[in-house]
Amino acid sequence: MFGHSDLKEIFQRIGTTDICPVKDCKQSVDRQVKVFKRLDNFKCPDHHIYISPSTFEYETENDNLLWTDNSDLELFNAIKTVKRESRIARDNSEDAVSWNVFRFLDRRKLLNPLLSKLSGKQINESELILWSYSPNEKSQWSLLNAAREEFGEVIARGSEPDIIVLTDNGLFFIEAKFLSGNETSPTNKSNSKKYLTGGNDWYNSVFKNSYQDVAISSEKYELLRFWLLGTWIADKLNTDFYLLSLVLQERDTDIEKLFGKHIHQDTKKIFKRITWEDIYSFIATLKLADSDTNKMKWYFQNKTQGYNSGQLTKGFSV
């Protein structure tokens, strides 16, 4: 895996070719235009990465993963049986960042203390459900599928929170953003499925404003679906619900206000913005010195977003 310390600060070009971004590498490849392609003429023969002017893609997904022990890959491959298409081999992949950080927290048993800190409630037991795959059920999480069906979604194309954590003291949906933001709209604006009528008109219990206002005018379609399905599932479990918007420190600073004005919140239904940098600070303050933690810190400190107008950009403000 290549980090900031391994890459050139400025993306280099010569004529119609691009130079490999790895430091001291002089290999050149054909320039990618428009659609990113995994073809040999775009691949550095020395470092085995497919290059574009803004980012690069590893030869295999494992090259972009921090955790690849047998147990890690067993879980990762199981997740891939239910997870929809992703580009985990891409250096700026949100999914790769989510796996690397949350798999670490799960491996090191730090997920419970982190969620305890974020919620203000003691969390003692938890199940990490990545991209709808439940390790306990060894399949898509059945309650999420039930919610999808209740609100008129096709399971194979239904709402898929990046991270779900089912705990003894609350249900957490975490929508992780790295380069993208929370502005999303439905592809078919005239089809609201059963979002307004499912769950005995559950929408009216958890939203203040109309579907048109939230999903289309405010472009909070994804958050709408997660709030709707998540609160409904939590009600069935008789537990608290937390929808956490996980973003970079400098992004979506007003998301709690922008989405919060649309929803009914109380002590059992909470929407909260957190940052990747918050998670790094949590890890750093523990002062752990094991190899996994050192690798995780290196990742936060060296992860990049790729090249912006030819300039290498750091991934996190740490």
C-alpha positions as CSV (number, residue, x, y, z in Angstrom):
1,M,0.0,0.0,0.0
2,F,1.3,3.4,-1.0
3,G,0.8,6.4,1.3
4,H,1.7,10.1,1.2
5,S,5.3,9.5,2.1
6,D,5.6,7.1,-0.9
7,L,4.2,9.3,-3.6
8,K,5.3,12.3,-5.6
9,E,3.9,15.6,-4.4
10,I,3.2,16.7,-8.0
11,F,1.7,14.5,-10.7
12,Q,4.1,14.4,-13.7
13,R,3.3,14.2,-17.4
14,I,5.4,14.0,-20.5
15,G,3.6,14.6,-23.7
16,T,0.6,12.2,-23.9
17,T,1.9,9.9,-21.2
18,D,1.7,10.0,-17.4
19,I,4.5,9.2,-15.0
20,C,4.0,6.6,-12.2
21,P,3.2,8.6,-9.0
22,V,5.4,6.5,-6.8
23,K,8.6,8.4,-5.7
24,D,11.7,7.8,-7.9
25,C,9.7,5.8,-10.5
26,K,10.2,7.0,-14.1
27,Q,7.9,4.5,-15.7
28,S,5.4,6.2,-18.0
29,V,1.9,4.9,-19.2
30,D,-0.7,6.1,-21.6
31,R,-3.0,8.8,-20.3
32,Q,-6.4,7.8,-19.1
33,V,-9.2,9.8,-20.7
34,K,-12.7,10.0,-19.3
35,V,-13.6,6.4,-18.1
36,F,-11.0,4.7,-15.8
37,K,-9.8,1.4,-17.4
38,R,-7.7,-1.4,-16.0
39,L,-5.6,-2.1,-19.1
40,D,-1.9,-2.9,-19.3
41,N,-1.1,0.3,-21.2
42,F,-2.2,2.2,-18.1
43,K,-0.3,0.0,-15.6
44,C,3.1,0.7,-14.1
45,P,5.1,-2.5,-14.7
46,D,7.2,-1.9,-11.6
47,H,4.5,-1.0,-9.0
48,H,1.5,-2.8,-10.6
49,I,-0.9,0.1,-10.3
50,Y,-3.3,1.4,-12.9
51,I,-2.7,5.2,-13.2
52,S,-4.9,8.1,-13.9
53,P,-4.2,11.9,-13.4
54,S,-6.3,11.9,-10.2
55,T,-5.8,8.5,-8.6
56,F,-4.6,5.0,-9.1
57,E,-5.9,1.5,-8.7
58,Y,-4.1,-1.5,-7.2
59,E,-3.8,-4.7,-9.1
60,T,-5.7,-6.6,-6.4
61,E,-8.2,-5.5,-3.7
62,N,-5.9,-7.0,-1.0
63,D,-3.2,-4.5,-1.9
64,N,-5.6,-1.7,-0.6
65,L,-6.5,-3.5,2.6
66,L,-4.6,-3.3,5.9
67,W,-6.1,-6.4,7.4
68,T,-5.6,-9.6,5.4
69,D,-5.2,-12.4,7.9
70,N,-7.1,-15.6,7.2
71,S,-10.0,-14.5,9.5
72,D,-10.0,-11.0,7.8
73,L,-10.2,-12.4,4.3
74,E,-12.8,-15.0,5.3
75,L,-15.0,-12.2,6.5
76,F,-14.2,-9.9,3.6
77,N,-15.0,-12.6,1.0
78,A,-18.3,-13.4,2.8
79,I,-19.2,-9.7,2.7
80,K,-18.5,-9.7,-1.1
81,T,-21.2,-12.3,-1.6
82,V,-23.9,-9.7,-0.6
83,K,-22.2,-6.4,-1.2
84,R,-23.1,-4.6,-4.3
85,E,-20.4,-3.4,-6.8
86,S,-17.5,-1.4,-5.4
87,R,-14.0,-0.3,-6.3
88,I,-12.1,-1.4,-3.3
89,A,-8.9,-1.6,-5.2
90,R,-9.1,2.1,-6.1
91,D,-6.8,4.1,-3.8
92,N,-9.5,6.7,-2.9
93,S,-12.2,4.1,-2.3
94,E,-14.6,4.9,0.6
95,D,-15.2,1.2,1.1
96,A,-11.5,0.5,1.5
97,V,-11.2,3.3,4.1
98,S,-14.3,1.9,5.9
99,W,-12.9,-1.6,6.0
100,N,-9.5,-0.6,7.1
101,V,-10.7,1.6,10.0
102,F,-13.7,-0.4,11.3
103,R,-12.1,-3.8,10.9
104,F,-9.3,-2.4,13.0
105,L,-11.7,-1.2,15.7
106,D,-13.4,-4.6,15.7
107,R,-10.1,-6.6,15.8
108,R,-8.8,-4.6,18.7
109,K,-12.2,-4.6,20.6
110,L,-12.3,-0.8,20.4
111,L,-15.7,-0.5,18.8
112,N,-17.6,-0.7,22.1
113,P,-15.6,2.1,23.8
114,L,-15.8,4.3,20.8
115,L,-19.6,4.0,20.5
116,S,-19.9,4.4,24.3
117,K,-18.0,7.7,23.9
118,L,-20.1,8.9,21.0
119,S,-23.5,7.9,22.5
120,G,-22.8,8.6,26.2
121,K,-24.1,5.2,27.0
122,Q,-22.2,2.1,28.1
123,I,-21.8,-0.4,25.2
124,N,-20.7,-3.8,26.2
125,E,-21.7,-6.1,23.3
126,S,-21.8,-5.4,19.6
127,E,-22.0,-7.0,16.2
128,L,-20.3,-5.2,13.3
129,I,-22.4,-5.5,10.1
130,L,-20.5,-4.2,7.1
131,W,-22.5,-3.5,3.9
132,S,-25.5,-5.5,5.3
133,Y,-23.6,-8.7,6.0
134,S,-24.3,-10.1,9.4
135,P,-21.5,-12.4,10.7
136,N,-23.9,-13.9,13.2
137,E,-26.5,-14.8,10.6
138,K,-23.8,-15.4,7.9
139,S,-26.0,-13.6,5.4
140,Q,-27.6,-10.3,4.8
141,W,-29.0,-9.0,8.1
142,S,-32.6,-10.3,8.2
143,L,-34.0,-7.2,10.0
144,L,-32.6,-4.9,7.3
145,N,-34.1,-7.1,4.6
146,A,-37.4,-6.9,6.5
147,A,-37.2,-3.1,6.6
148,R,-36.4,-3.0,2.9
149,E,-39.4,-5.0,2.0
150,E,-41.7,-3.1,4.4
151,F,-40.8,0.2,2.6
152,G,-41.1,-1.2,-0.9
153,E,-37.5,-1.8,-1.8
154,V,-36.2,-4.7,-3.8
155,I,-33.7,-6.4,-1.5
156,A,-31.0,-6.8,-4.2
157,R,-31.1,-3.0,-4.8
158,G,-32.2,-1.9,-1.3
159,S,-30.7,0.7,1.1
160,E,-27.3,-0.4,2.2
161,P,-25.7,1.5,5.1
162,D,-21.9,1.2,5.0
163,I,-21.7,0.2,8.6
164,I,-24.3,-1.1,11.0
165,V,-23.5,-1.9,14.6
166,L,-26.1,-3.8,16.6
167,T,-25.3,-3.3,20.3
168,D,-26.8,-4.1,23.7
169,N,-27.7,-0.4,24.2
170,G,-28.6,0.9,20.7
171,L,-28.6,0.4,17.0
172,F,-26.1,2.4,15.0
173,F,-26.2,3.2,11.3
174,I,-23.0,4.8,10.1
175,E,-22.9,6.3,6.6
176,A,-19.2,6.8,5.7
177,K,-18.1,9.5,3.3
178,F,-14.5,10.0,2.2
179,L,-14.5,12.1,-1.0
180,S,-18.3,12.4,-1.5
181,G,-20.9,14.3,0.5
182,N,-24.4,13.7,1.7
183,E,-26.2,15.4,-1.3
184,T,-28.1,12.6,-3.0
185,S,-31.4,12.5,-4.9
186,P,-33.5,9.6,-6.2
187,T,-32.9,8.5,-9.8
188,N,-36.7,8.3,-10.3
189,K,-38.1,11.3,-8.5
190,S,-41.7,10.2,-9.1
191,N,-41.3,6.8,-7.4
192,S,-41.3,7.0,-3.6
193,K,-41.8,3.3,-3.3
194,K,-43.6,2.7,0.1
195,Y,-41.4,5.2,2.0
196,L,-44.5,7.2,2.9
197,T,-46.9,4.4,3.6
198,G,-44.8,1.5,4.9
199,G,-44.7,0.6,8.6
200,N,-48.2,2.0,9.1
201,D,-47.2,5.4,7.9
202,W,-44.0,5.3,9.9
203,Y,-42.7,8.2,7.8
204,N,-45.0,10.7,9.6
205,S,-43.7,9.5,12.9
206,V,-40.1,10.3,12.2
207,F,-40.1,13.1,9.7
208,K,-41.3,16.7,10.0
209,N,-41.2,17.6,6.3
210,S,-42.4,16.0,3.1
211,Y,-40.6,13.5,1.0
212,Q,-40.3,16.1,-1.7
213,D,-38.6,18.5,0.7
214,V,-36.2,16.0,2.2
215,A,-35.3,13.7,-0.7
216,I,-35.5,16.0,-3.7
217,S,-35.4,19.7,-2.7
218,S,-32.8,19.2,0.1
219,E,-31.1,16.3,-1.6
220,K,-30.9,14.1,1.5
221,Y,-32.4,11.0,-0.1
222,E,-29.8,8.6,1.3
223,L,-30.0,9.9,4.8
224,L,-33.9,9.9,4.5
225,R,-33.8,6.2,3.8
226,F,-31.4,5.3,6.5
227,W,-33.3,7.3,9.1
228,L,-36.6,5.8,8.0
229,L,-35.4,2.2,8.0
230,G,-33.2,2.5,11.0
231,T,-35.7,4.0,13.3
232,W,-38.3,1.4,12.2
233,I,-35.8,-1.5,13.0
234,A,-34.8,0.1,16.3
235,D,-38.5,0.4,17.3
236,K,-39.0,-3.3,16.5
237,L,-35.9,-4.1,18.7
238,N,-37.1,-1.6,21.4
239,T,-33.7,0.0,21.4
240,D,-32.3,3.5,20.7
241,F,-31.2,4.5,17.2
242,Y,-28.2,6.5,16.1
243,L,-27.6,7.7,12.6
244,L,-24.0,8.8,12.3
245,S,-22.8,10.8,9.3
246,L,-19.1,10.1,9.1
247,V,-17.2,12.7,7.1
248,L,-13.9,14.4,6.8
249,Q,-13.2,17.2,9.3
250,E,-13.6,20.0,6.8
251,R,-16.8,18.6,5.1
252,D,-20.5,18.8,5.8
253,T,-20.0,20.9,8.9
254,D,-23.6,21.9,8.9
255,I,-25.2,18.5,8.2
256,E,-26.7,18.2,11.6
257,K,-28.6,21.4,11.0
258,L,-29.5,20.7,7.4
259,F,-30.8,17.2,8.0
260,G,-31.9,17.7,11.6
261,K,-34.6,20.2,10.6
262,H,-36.4,17.5,8.7
263,I,-36.6,14.8,11.4
264,H,-38.1,14.1,14.8
265,Q,-35.4,13.5,17.3
266,D,-35.5,12.6,20.9
267,T,-33.5,10.7,23.5
268,K,-34.1,7.4,21.5
269,K,-33.6,8.7,18.0
270,I,-30.4,10.7,17.4
271,F,-28.7,12.1,14.2
272,K,-25.1,13.0,14.7
273,R,-22.1,14.1,12.6
274,I,-18.7,12.6,13.4
275,T,-15.4,12.7,11.6
276,W,-12.7,10.3,10.6
277,E,-10.3,12.6,12.5
278,D,-12.5,12.0,15.7
279,I,-11.8,8.3,15.3
280,Y,-8.1,9.0,14.9
281,S,-8.0,11.1,18.0
282,F,-9.8,8.4,19.9
283,I,-7.3,5.8,18.9
284,A,-4.3,8.1,19.5
285,T,-5.4,9.0,23.0
286,L,-5.4,5.4,24.0
287,K,-1.6,5.4,23.7
288,L,-1.5,1.8,22.4
289,A,1.9,0.7,21.0
290,D,1.1,-2.6,19.3
291,S,1.8,-3.3,15.6
292,D,-1.9,-3.1,14.6
293,T,-2.3,0.4,16.2
294,N,0.9,1.6,14.7
295,K,-0.2,0.5,11.3
296,M,-3.6,2.2,11.8
297,K,-1.9,5.5,12.8
298,W,0.3,5.3,9.8
299,Y,-2.7,4.9,7.6
300,F,-4.4,8.0,9.0
301,Q,-1.3,10.0,8.7
302,N,-0.3,8.9,5.2
303,K,-3.6,8.2,3.4
304,T,-4.2,10.5,0.4
305,Q,-7.3,11.6,-1.5
306,G,-5.3,11.5,-4.8
307,Y,-4.2,14.3,-7.0
308,N,-6.2,17.6,-7.2
309,S,-5.0,19.7,-10.2
310,G,-1.8,17.7,-10.1
311,Q,-1.1,18.3,-6.4
312,L,-1.1,15.4,-4.0
313,T,-3.8,15.9,-1.3
314,K,-3.6,14.3,2.2
315,G,-6.6,12.2,3.1
316,F,-7.1,13.3,6.7
317,S,-6.3,16.4,8.8
318,V,-4.1,14.6,11.3
